[in-house]
């Protein structure tokens, strides 16, 4: 389950968000991954959600996907004990490429340093570190092997850039990525260059389209079939079972893409919630 917040500035009140999460847990949710946007723009809210999912709902796995720039040791010291997986998005280890992609802050290329810093903090605290890379026009020829070997993520998700109407394609898109697409052959070439990395988990466009359960900031499942993200009815209003019928999620595709894996961090003996 991915809890996704991006298109609006809406944030569900904490109590309502917790109610929705409890409904999902009662329906069988075992793992949650919070992404964005940038989840760490609301660090307190994020921390309380992660804590609730692990301590109160007893989920097997809690995860976050972020860009790494807003993560702090203070946050990890307070909430890291409730976090299983920290995922950081990194599409390149080259500063110039990151500038072209848009991963920079006020024209400063600090992204790569943030990635390595967060990886170290996670290792120090026993949090599993994951890397996400989107392969597109500007990085498909890059050799990222040296950086991956240094970071040593337990899982490296490599995605082929996917166009979704209203998200990164079309007049309502926050950012247009239509000029960043690559061919299937170019994606395969990137994968072949990194095939020695045991942590590599590739996902092409077909695998991504219907293999994720996404919930938006209004607690609605997002149907990604047909190249769009179409929200259904809120689980807070109709319940999980009814909302799930509109989600466009296929169990077979989820299993085929490797959606089930060792997703719970090792904790000290006797530690319980």
N, C-alpha and C positions, 0 to 999 in steps of 0.2 A: 504494500500500500504506500503510495506516494502522496504526501500532503503538499499541494502545490499552491503557491501564492505569488501572483505576478501582475495580472492585467489591471487591477484596480488598487486603490489605497485602502480598501476595506479590510478591517481586521475583526474577526468574530470575537465578541467578548469572551474572556477566558473560560467562564463557567459554561457558556454555550459550546465552545470548542471542546471542552472536556466532555460535555454530554454527547456530542457527536462521536468523539473518540471511544467513549464507553459503548455506544451502540455498535460501532465497528468491531470492537473487541468481543462483545457478546455474540456477534455474528460470525466470529472465527478469525479475526485479524491477529496475526502473530508477529508481524514485522511492520514498522513504519519508517518511512524515509521522508524527511522534510526538506523541500527544495524551494526555489523561488523563480525569478527575483533573487534577492539576497536575504536569506533568513536572519542573518546576524545584524540587520538593520533594527531589529526588535529583540535584542539579546535577552532581556528579562522574560518576555513572553515566550520566546523560544525555549529558554531553560526550564521554565515551569511546565511547558508541554512535554518536553523530554522526560523530566522528573516524574510527571504524572503517568506517562505511558509505561515507564519501567517500574516505578515503585507501587503505584496504585492498580494499574491494569495488568502488571506482570507480563508485559509483552516480551517475547523471546529476544527481539532485536529492535533497537532504536538507532536511527541514522540521520545524518544531515548531509546535504549537498550544498556547498558554498563556493565562493571564489577565493577564500582564505584571507582576504585583506582585513576583515573585521573581527577575526577570531583573536581572543586575548587569553593569556594565561590565567588571569583572574576568573574569567568565565569557566575555563576548563577546571580550575581548582574547585569551583562551586558546583558545577553541573556535570563535569566529566565522568564522575562515578556512575551516572545514569545513562551514559552514551556508549553504544557498542561500536558504531562505525562513523568515522568522519571522512566524508568524501569531498575532495577538492577538484574543481574544474581547472584543467590546464591543457590548452590546445597546442602549446609550443614552448620550448625552452629557449627560443631565440627572441631577443628583445624587439627587433624590427618586425618580426612576424606578429608578435603580440600587439604591437602598435597598429598594424594593418587590420587585425581582427577586432581590435577595440578593447583589449584587456590591458588597460593602462589607467593611471590616475593622474589627471591634470598633466598629461603628456610625459609622465614619469613611468618608466618601465620597471615597476617594483613587484610585478606579479609573480615572477619566478622565485624571487626571494621569499615571498609570502608562502608559497607552496612548500618550500623546503623547511621553513621555520615551523609551520603547522605540523608537518610530518614528524619533526623532531619532538615537538610538544606531545603529540599523540603517543609516540613510542615511549616517552618518559612516564606516561600515565596508563599504559596498557590498552589504549584505545586502538582498534583496528583502523588502519589508514588505507583509503581507497582513492584512486585517481580516475577522473573522467576526462576523456579527450574526444572532441568532435573533429572529424577529418573533413576538411573542406579545401577550397581552391588554394588557400595560402599555405597550407601545411602538409598536403598529401605527399610531398616529396621529401619531407624532413626525416632524418634519422634520430629518433628519440631514445634509442637504446641506452646510451650512457646515462641519461637523466633518470630513466626508469630503474636502472640497476642501482643508482645511488639512493633514490627514494625508497625502493623496495616495498611498493604497496602490496597488500595481500591480494588485491584485485585491481585490474586496470581495465575499465570499461572503455571500449573504443567504438564510437558511433559514427555512422555515415550521416552527414548533415541532412536533416529532414525538414522539408518545407511544410508548414502548417498555416492554412489560411487564417489571417487575423493575428497570428503570432509573429511570424517572420516572412510572411508573404501577403501581398494584397494591400489595398489602400488603408486598411485599419491596423496594419502591423506596426508594432512598436519599433521594429527594426527589420529592414528588408534584406533577406539573405539569398535572394534569387540569383545574384551574381556570384555566389560563393559555392554553388553546387559542384559536385564532381560525378564522374561516371562510376559505374560499378567496377570497371576495370581499374580505375585509379584507387578506389577503396581497397580492392584486393591487393594491389601493389604495396600499399601502406602496410597491410596485414602481413604480407610475405616478408617485408623488411624487418618485421618485429616478431616473427614466428618463434624465435628462441625464448621469448619472455613467457614463462609459465603462468604468470598472473594475467595474461592477456585474455579478455573476454569480448569478442567482437559482436556488434549488432548492426546489421544493415537496415535499410528502411522498412523492409517487410517485417522484420522481427520486432521493430519498435511500435508499429502502428496499432496493434491490438493486444499487446502482451503486458501492459501496465494498467493498474487500477489507480487512476489519478483523482484526487479530491481537491477542489479549488477552495478559495477563501470563504465561499458561502456554503461549504460542506456539500458540494454537488459533485457527482462523478462526471468526468470529462470523457466524452466519446471521441476517440482519435481516428476512427475509421473514415476513409475517404479524403484524407489530407486536411482535416479540420479538427478543432477541439470544440466540440459541441456540449455545453453543460446540460445536465438533466435536472431533475427535481432534487431539492435538498433532502438529505437523509434526516435532517431535523424535523422535516414536515411529513415525509411519507415513509420513513424507515429505510433500513438498509436493503431489505429484500426487494422492495418495489423499485428503489433507485438503481439497484444493480442491474436490473433488466434493461436499463437504458445506457449502460456503460460501454458496450461494445468490446467487452473483455473476453478473450478466449483462453481457457485453461491450457489447451494443447500448445499454443504459441508461447505462453508463459513458461511452461516446462522446457520446451525446445530451446529457448534462448538462455537457459541456465538460471532461471529465476529462483530456484531452490539451491542453497549452498550453505556452508558453515558460517552462519551470520551472527553468532553470539560470541562475545569476547570471553576469554578465560578470566575468571575472578578468583580471588583468594578463597580458600576453604572456609566454610562457615559464614560467608557473607550472604546476607539475605535482605529482602526488602520488607 
